[in-house]
Amino acid sequence: MSMSDDALETFRTEVRTWLEENCPPEMRDGASGEDAIVWGGRNWKFTSDAQKLWLDRMAAKGWTVPTWPVEYGGGGLDRAHHKILFEEMRAIGARVPLQSFGIWMLGPALLAFGSHEQKLQYLPPIARGEVRWCQGYSEPGAGSDLASVQTKADSDGDHYIVNGQKIWTSYADKADCIFALVRTDRDAPKHLGITFLLIDMETPGVTTKPIRLISGKSPFCETFFDDVHVPKANVVGTENRGWDVAKHLLTHEREMISGGGQGLLGGRPLGVVLNEQEGGLTDPVLRAEAMGCEVDALAVALTLERYKDQAESGGGVGDASAMLKYAGTELNKRRHELMMSAGGSDALEWDGKYGGLASDWLRTKANSIEGGTSEVMLSIISRRVLGLPT
Ligand SMILES: Cc1cc2nc3c(=O)[nH]c(=O)nc-3n(C[C@H](O)[C@H](O)[C@H](O)COP(=O)(O)OP(=O)(O)OC[C@H]3O[C@@H](n4cnc5c(N)ncnc54)[C@H](O)[C@@H]3O)c2cc1C
């Protein structure tokens, strides 16, 4: 055993002991469904004392954002130590204490493009779950062609005056702040007139209108800006160069979404899940398909690991996130199709013995749209990963 292996094993023991002493028993059920998620924010209501205690303890260690620098509320862990924390949490079924767009998207963008003051101002509240962010990218005329955003920010001294509309803004009605792409130069080529701007949702002139889905839920909103005054100090990066920030953020968003390929079953092999269903998985065709899906899931998981390793050694996942997102989300759809096939007509019952399987299956359809559609991912892969002629 090398010295570094020794150090890692020591860390593993420390983590195991700390988790044993600090993870409340109620938070060890491995739950990852909608009811178990803590999004945080100024108006967040915890469902139990244990949920709050768990978040507070993990945040105090910096382990809600284990790899962020300590001075910005993180744990300062490198990849090897982060992996150990993840493995030990998983071993006792510990819930993820906090999930948020701040952690997945804004944080990485601020770490790469924000000033030191911005990092100090925005990152620790994200890490503690005190401020909830939403993403103001898409507009009625700008989805796949995101650089066509028209929401405008006109200069007015040390402020901008923002006018326009965003759409599909997930949880905008529950968020405290929004990171938005706004147009600050209407004469420049479209990619060069965009600015990445942070806006408090309580600023006068910001309103949201939830979009009601056929399921009765409203997970996203239209977001309107009417003469909203925003300090210029809230620009991340440089005015008119927000496209660079936006693209960087998207690589993290896509990497996060790609994890859905393994994540939605709590990492349990599909064959095991299917076998637990009534009568076991006896159909030979379904058995073969399930195994094929498992092999592909392992390949995606290993590829994701390889890219994360490369990212730490300075390479960055970059455009490969398009590949991971495409593979992970298409795989997730395939897994759910298989589970529906195995469940037969019973699986279609909304509240039947298969619980939320039908709604989970329908939700997977959105995986390959959010964060950029599969068609757009294929286009990025062909041009930027494979270097094929356009
Ligand atoms: C669950 C969910 C949550 C979301 N949350 C957010 C959020 O929080 N914030 C936010 O800003 N946005 C959010 N979105 C919006 C999402 O980013 C857009 O839906 C997505 O980028 C596609 O844009 P669009 O809907 O305008 O479709 P369009 O761009 O109009 O595309 C329509 C169809 O045309 C195809 N297409 C378009 N251009 C091309 C091309 N060049 N080549 C090949 N095919 C093409 C697409 O693949 C698609 O099939 C969310 C979407 C979903 C489903």
PDBQT file of the ligand as one rigid body, heavy atoms in Angstrom, charges set to zero:
ROOT
HETATM    1  C1  LIG A 401     -38.015  19.451 -17.979  1.00  0.00    +0.000 C 
HETATM    2  C2  LIG A 401     -37.445  20.692 -18.609  1.00  0.00    +0.000 A 
HETATM    3  C3  LIG A 401     -36.899  21.676 -17.794  1.00  0.00    +0.000 A 
HETATM    4  C4  LIG A 401     -36.384  22.839 -18.365  1.00  0.00    +0.000 A 
HETATM    5  N1  LIG A 401     -35.873  23.796 -17.535  1.00  0.00    +0.000 NA
HETATM    6  C5  LIG A 401     -35.369  24.930 -18.062  1.00  0.00    +0.000 A 
HETATM    7  C6  LIG A 401     -34.871  25.965 -17.195  1.00  0.00    +0.000 A 
HETATM    8  O1  LIG A 401     -34.892  25.843 -15.968  1.00  0.00    +0.000 OA
HETATM    9  N2  LIG A 401     -34.402  27.091 -17.758  1.00  0.00    +0.000 N 
HETATM   10  C7  LIG A 401     -34.359  27.271 -19.113  1.00  0.00    +0.000 A 
HETATM   11  O2  LIG A 401     -33.879  28.315 -19.536  1.00  0.00    +0.000 OA
HETATM   12  N3  LIG A 401     -34.838  26.323 -19.959  1.00  0.00    +0.000 NA
HETATM   13  C8  LIG A 401     -35.351  25.166 -19.468  1.00  0.00    +0.000 A 
HETATM   14  N4  LIG A 401     -35.858  24.192 -20.304  1.00  0.00    +0.000 N 
HETATM   15  C9  LIG A 401     -35.929  24.465 -21.739  1.00  0.00    +0.000 C 
HETATM   16  C10 LIG A 401     -34.958  23.656 -22.588  1.00  0.00    +0.000 C 
HETATM   17  O3  LIG A 401     -33.658  24.122 -22.434  1.00  0.00    +0.000 OA
HETATM   18  C11 LIG A 401     -35.460  23.769 -24.047  1.00  0.00    +0.000 C 
HETATM   19  O4  LIG A 401     -36.725  23.129 -24.117  1.00  0.00    +0.000 OA
HETATM   20  C12 LIG A 401     -34.509  23.117 -25.030  1.00  0.00    +0.000 C 
HETATM   21  O5  LIG A 401     -33.308  23.821 -25.120  1.00  0.00    +0.000 OA
HETATM   22  C13 LIG A 401     -35.139  23.022 -26.443  1.00  0.00    +0.000 C 
HETATM   23  O6  LIG A 401     -35.602  24.265 -26.854  1.00  0.00    +0.000 OA
HETATM   24  P1  LIG A 401     -37.107  24.449 -27.382  1.00  0.00    +0.000 P 
HETATM   25  O7  LIG A 401     -38.027  23.829 -26.387  1.00  0.00    +0.000 OA
HETATM   26  O8  LIG A 401     -37.292  25.880 -27.706  1.00  0.00    +0.000 OA
HETATM   27  O9  LIG A 401     -37.210  23.569 -28.695  1.00  0.00    +0.000 OA
HETATM   28  P2  LIG A 401     -36.756  23.986 -30.163  1.00  0.00    +0.000 P 
HETATM   29  O10 LIG A 401     -35.402  24.598 -30.117  1.00  0.00    +0.000 OA
HETATM   30  O11 LIG A 401     -37.856  24.775 -30.791  1.00  0.00    +0.000 OA
HETATM   31  O12 LIG A 401     -36.645  22.564 -30.860  1.00  0.00    +0.000 OA
HETATM   32  C14 LIG A 401     -37.793  21.871 -31.373  1.00  0.00    +0.000 C 
HETATM   33  C15 LIG A 401     -37.307  20.616 -32.059  1.00  0.00    +0.000 C 
HETATM   34  O13 LIG A 401     -36.444  20.966 -33.164  1.00  0.00    +0.000 OA
HETATM   35  C16 LIG A 401     -35.197  20.311 -33.045  1.00  0.00    +0.000 C 
HETATM   36  N5  LIG A 401     -34.115  21.196 -33.477  1.00  0.00    +0.000 N 
HETATM   37  C17 LIG A 401     -33.990  22.514 -33.214  1.00  0.00    +0.000 A 
HETATM   38  N6  LIG A 401     -32.858  22.997 -33.756  1.00  0.00    +0.000 NA
HETATM   39  C18 LIG A 401     -32.251  21.947 -34.363  1.00  0.00    +0.000 A 
HETATM   40  C19 LIG A 401     -31.025  21.805 -35.086  1.00  0.00    +0.000 A 
HETATM   41  N7  LIG A 401     -30.208  22.833 -35.307  1.00  0.00    +0.000 N 
HETATM   42  N8  LIG A 401     -30.714  20.583 -35.561  1.00  0.00    +0.000 NA
HETATM   43  C20 LIG A 401     -31.535  19.507 -35.360  1.00  0.00    +0.000 A 
HETATM   44  N9  LIG A 401     -32.711  19.596 -34.675  1.00  0.00    +0.000 NA
HETATM   45  C21 LIG A 401     -33.057  20.797 -34.195  1.00  0.00    +0.000 A 
HETATM   46  C22 LIG A 401     -35.033  19.999 -31.559  1.00  0.00    +0.000 C 
HETATM   47  O14 LIG A 401     -34.177  18.898 -31.342  1.00  0.00    +0.000 OA
HETATM   48  C23 LIG A 401     -36.468  19.703 -31.150  1.00  0.00    +0.000 C 
HETATM   49  O15 LIG A 401     -36.783  18.355 -31.435  1.00  0.00    +0.000 OA
HETATM   50  C24 LIG A 401     -36.392  23.022 -19.772  1.00  0.00    +0.000 A 
HETATM   51  C25 LIG A 401     -36.936  22.019 -20.590  1.00  0.00    +0.000 A 
HETATM   52  C26 LIG A 401     -37.465  20.873 -20.021  1.00  0.00    +0.000 A 
HETATM   53  C27 LIG A 401     -38.046  19.821 -20.916  1.00  0.00    +0.000 C 
ENDROOT
TORSDOF 0
